[in-house]
Amino acid sequence: MNLSQVILFSDSTIALSWIKTPPHLLKTFVANRVAKIRELTVNFSWHHISSENNPADLVSRGLSVSDLINSSLWWKGPDPSIFKNDERLENINDC
């Protein structure tokens, strides 16, 4: 299988801000982790996803098993149209 692109999502604007920031401008603990994330995701694009559209939040917020089984968000993911106006973070290679 060939992937044409990989798109990563986070509901944390703080984490996305850190990923966008050159590691040398961050405190050591965060900088070390950001450097590794940037290294591993250099060819990927990062986007913000709201909690209401994030399938991972369903489980972490205590959705019952029966509700999870019937959740379109869980099985199919968010409606792709929500990403049409999403601005990509700068390519982290350019930071």
C-alpha positions in Angstrom: 0.0 0.0 0.0 1.3 3.4 -1.0 0.2 6.4 1.0 0.2 9.7 -0.8 0.1 11.7 2.4 -0.3 11.4 6.2 -2.3 13.9 8.1 -2.1 14.0 11.9 -4.6 15.5 14.3 -4.5 16.9 17.8 -7.2 18.5 19.9 -4.5 20.3 21.9 -3.7 23.7 20.6 -0.8 23.9 23.1 0.8 20.7 21.7 0.3 22.0 18.1 2.0 25.2 19.1 4.9 23.4 20.6 5.3 21.2 17.5 5.3 24.4 15.3 8.0 26.0 17.5 11.6 25.3 16.9 12.8 23.1 19.8 15.7 25.5 20.8 13.1 28.0 21.9 11.4 25.6 24.3 12.3 24.4 27.8 14.5 21.3 27.8 11.8 18.8 28.8 9.4 19.9 26.1 12.1 20.6 23.5 13.4 17.0 23.7 9.9 15.6 23.1 9.1 18.1 20.4 12.4 17.4 18.6 11.5 13.7 18.5 8.0 14.3 17.3 9.3 16.6 14.6 11.9 14.0 13.5 9.2 11.2 13.3 6.6 13.3 11.5 8.8 15.4 9.2 6.8 14.5 6.1 3.4 14.7 7.7 1.0 17.6 8.1 -0.6 18.5 11.5 -4.1 19.8 12.0 -6.3 20.8 14.9 -9.5 18.8 15.6 -12.1 19.9 18.0 -13.1 17.6 20.8 -16.6 17.2 19.4 -15.1 15.8 16.2 -12.4 13.7 17.8 -13.3 10.0 18.0 -10.6 9.4 20.7 -12.5 11.7 23.0 -15.6 9.5 23.0 -13.8 6.8 25.0 -11.8 9.1 27.2 -15.0 11.0 28.2 -16.8 7.8 29.3 -19.2 7.0 26.5 -21.1 3.8 27.2 -20.4 0.7 25.2 -23.9 0.7 23.7 -23.5 4.4 22.6 -20.0 3.6 21.3 -21.4 0.7 19.2 -23.9 3.1 17.6 -21.5 6.0 17.1 -20.9 7.0 13.5 -18.0 9.2 14.7 -16.3 6.1 16.3 -16.7 3.8 13.3 -16.3 6.3 10.4 -14.5 9.2 11.9 -15.5 12.9 11.5 -17.2 14.2 8.4 -14.4 15.2 6.0 -16.1 18.4 5.1 -15.1 19.9 8.5 -11.5 20.0 7.3 -12.1 22.0 4.1 -11.4 25.3 5.8 -8.7 23.9 8.1 -5.4 25.7 7.8 -2.3 23.5 8.0 0.4 24.3 10.3 3.6 25.4 8.6 5.7 22.6 7.3 7.9 21.8 10.3 10.9 21.5 7.9 10.6 25.2 7.3 10.7 26.3 11.0 
